Amino acid sequence: MSIAVDLNRCQGYAQCAFLAPEIFTMHGDEALLYDPDADEAQREKLAQAAAACPVQAILVDAVDEPAEAVPGAR
């Protein structure tokens, strides 16, 4: 399972750090640190963190999408 965070979109609301502190950590007031290769056992916490992000900056399994799941992909 992989995680991608659009750090240009992230505004430092820290909802992810509150919901999944094992994966997301705030460094200072605005810098987000995270583990891009989280354990599969943390999938539910990651889904909650992604859903709680006010700017929708968190994508779970962003890199692991199979080609057939992408519209128009061959």
Backbone as CSV, one residue per row, in Angstrom:
resi,resn,N_x,N_y,N_z,CA_x,CA_y,CA_z,C_x,C_y,C_z
1,MET,0.852,-1.171,0.000,0.000,0.000,0.000,0.896,1.231,0.000
2,SER,0.522,2.195,-0.789,1.324,3.413,-0.846,0.453,4.641,-0.620
3,ILE,1.100,5.679,-0.143,0.422,6.935,0.161,1.142,8.042,-0.589
4,ALA,0.372,8.968,-1.111,0.945,10.172,-1.706,0.217,11.366,-1.107
5,VAL,0.976,12.372,-0.748,0.391,13.606,-0.233,0.827,14.736,-1.152
6,ASP,-0.128,15.476,-1.644,0.167,16.652,-2.458,0.563,17.768,-1.491
7,LEU,1.861,17.934,-1.300,2.358,18.908,-0.322,2.112,20.347,-0.760
8,ASN,1.843,20.565,-2.037,1.460,21.905,-2.487,0.029,22.227,-2.082
9,ARG,-0.787,21.202,-1.985,-2.187,21.375,-1.602,-2.351,21.384,-0.075
10,CYS,-1.525,20.617,0.637,-1.615,20.505,2.100,-1.484,21.886,2.741
11,GLN,-2.400,22.186,3.652,-2.401,23.478,4.342,-2.027,23.354,5.816
12,GLY,-1.635,22.162,6.263,-1.189,21.972,7.638,-2.304,21.917,8.667
13,TYR,-3.499,21.485,8.278,-4.604,21.373,9.233,-4.367,20.265,10.255
14,ALA,-3.522,19.296,9.941,-3.073,18.226,10.839,-4.149,17.221,11.218
15,GLN,-5.239,17.159,10.483,-6.256,16.149,10.774,-5.672,14.748,10.599
16,CYS,-4.816,14.570,9.618,-4.185,13.271,9.393,-3.304,12.870,10.572
17,ALA,-2.572,13.819,11.128,-1.685,13.535,12.259,-2.479,13.164,13.508
18,PHE,-3.670,13.728,13.666,-4.519,13.368,14.802,-5.113,11.976,14.627
19,LEU,-5.503,11.628,13.408,-6.173,10.355,13.154,-5.214,9.187,12.931
20,ALA,-4.038,9.445,12.412,-3.068,8.380,12.127,-1.656,8.852,12.486
21,PRO,-1.391,9.059,13.790,-0.081,9.589,14.202,1.093,8.655,13.923
22,GLU,0.813,7.370,13.674,1.886,6.428,13.345,2.425,6.683,11.944
23,ILE,1.637,7.377,11.131,1.991,7.591,9.731,2.315,9.050,9.435
24,PHE,1.511,9.965,9.991,1.653,11.393,9.717,2.135,12.135,10.956
25,THR,3.074,13.058,10.763,3.598,13.880,11.846,3.770,15.301,11.336
26,MET,3.373,16.242,12.152,3.606,17.642,11.797,4.977,18.041,12.325
27,HIS,5.761,18.663,11.489,7.079,19.170,11.867,6.965,20.688,11.840
28,GLY,6.805,21.269,13.011,6.544,22.701,13.077,5.069,22.955,12.820
29,ASP,4.742,24.140,12.385,3.344,24.503,12.164,2.810,24.093,10.802
30,GLU,3.683,23.922,9.821,3.191,23.704,8.464,3.768,22.498,7.734
31,ALA,4.889,21.958,8.163,5.540,20.878,7.417,5.007,19.513,7.845
32,LEU,4.545,18.739,6.877,4.021,17.404,7.135,5.067,16.365,6.760
33,LEU,5.313,15.439,7.671,6.165,14.287,7.407,5.265,13.063,7.423
34,TYR,5.531,12.102,6.540,4.695,10.901,6.507,5.468,9.716,5.954
35,ASP,4.968,8.520,6.266,5.551,7.280,5.775,4.821,6.902,4.486
36,PRO,5.461,6.988,3.335,4.775,6.705,2.069,4.447,5.226,1.864
37,ASP,5.060,4.351,2.654,4.829,2.908,2.532,4.244,2.359,3.822
38,ALA,3.054,2.785,4.157,2.413,2.358,5.396,2.024,0.885,5.331
39,ASP,1.897,0.293,6.498,1.526,-1.105,6.624,0.050,-1.304,6.264
40,GLU,-0.252,-2.416,5.653,-1.629,-2.737,5.248,-2.590,-2.719,6.439
41,ALA,-2.108,-3.047,7.626,-2.951,-3.056,8.827,-3.456,-1.658,9.179
42,GLN,-2.853,-0.639,8.630,-3.243,0.741,8.932,-4.184,1.330,7.883
43,ARG,-4.682,0.497,6.993,-5.524,0.977,5.889,-6.742,1.759,6.376
44,GLU,-7.432,1.281,7.408,-8.635,1.979,7.873,-8.298,3.364,8.422
45,LYS,-7.222,3.459,9.208,-6.809,4.771,9.723,-6.433,5.710,8.580
46,LEU,-5.768,5.170,7.572,-5.400,5.986,6.411,-6.628,6.483,5.663
47,ALA,-7.615,5.617,5.515,-8.849,6.022,4.837,-9.539,7.135,5.618
48,GLN,-9.546,7.025,6.941,-10.148,8.068,7.776,-9.378,9.376,7.644
49,ALA,-8.053,9.282,7.653,-7.225,10.486,7.533,-7.430,11.153,6.173
50,ALA,-7.485,10.354,5.118,-7.697,10.909,3.777,-9.068,11.577,3.680
51,ALA,-10.082,10.947,4.260,-11.433,11.514,4.220,-11.537,12.790,5.045
52,ALA,-10.750,12.886,6.116,-10.814,14.051,7.002,-10.016,15.240,6.488
53,CYS,-9.153,15.027,5.509,-8.327,16.120,4.996,-9.213,17.172,4.324
54,PRO,-9.235,18.396,4.854,-10.114,19.432,4.302,-9.805,19.815,2.854
55,VAL,-8.568,19.591,2.417,-8.194,19.960,1.047,-7.950,18.736,0.159
56,GLN,-8.266,17.553,0.685,-8.130,16.289,-0.047,-6.744,16.120,-0.656
57,ALA,-5.723,16.315,0.172,-4.343,16.219,-0.293,-3.768,14.809,-0.192
58,ILE,-4.482,13.885,0.462,-3.957,12.540,0.709,-4.582,11.540,-0.255
59,LEU,-3.730,10.791,-0.939,-4.179,9.724,-1.828,-3.605,8.410,-1.326
60,VAL,-4.463,7.437,-1.067,-4.033,6.113,-0.628,-4.023,5.208,-1.848
61,ASP,-2.970,4.428,-2.008,-2.773,3.547,-3.163,-2.679,4.326,-4.468
62,ALA,-2.198,5.532,-4.413,-2.099,6.378,-5.603,-1.164,5.787,-6.650
63,VAL,-0.117,5.123,-6.220,0.876,4.594,-7.149,0.522,3.183,-7.598
64,ASP,-0.238,2.464,-6.775,-0.504,1.057,-7.035,-1.772,0.790,-7.842
65,GLU,-2.375,1.798,-8.444,-3.592,1.595,-9.224,-3.279,0.731,-10.447
66,PRO,-4.034,-0.340,-10.652,-3.814,-1.144,-11.856,-4.238,-0.367,-13.098
67,ALA,-3.594,-0.618,-14.215,-3.861,0.130,-15.446,-5.310,0.001,-15.887
68,GLU,-5.936,-1.185,-15.687,-7.307,-1.362,-16.129,-8.297,-0.544,-15.302
69,ALA,-7.885,-0.035,-14.147,-8.765,0.786,-13.317,-8.778,2.239,-13.778
70,VAL,-7.843,2.606,-14.635,-7.755,3.978,-15.116,-8.557,4.089,-16.409
71,PRO,-9.580,4.961,-16.427,-10.385,5.088,-17.647,-9.521,5.460,-18.853
72,GLY,-9.722,4.747,-19.940,-8.992,5.038,-21.166,-7.616,4.404,-21.251
73,ALA,-7.156,3.755,-20.175,-5.829,3.124,-20.195,-5.904,1.806,-20.960
74,ARG,-4.789,1.428,-21.576,-4.743,0.164,-22.320,-3.740,-0.761,-21.737
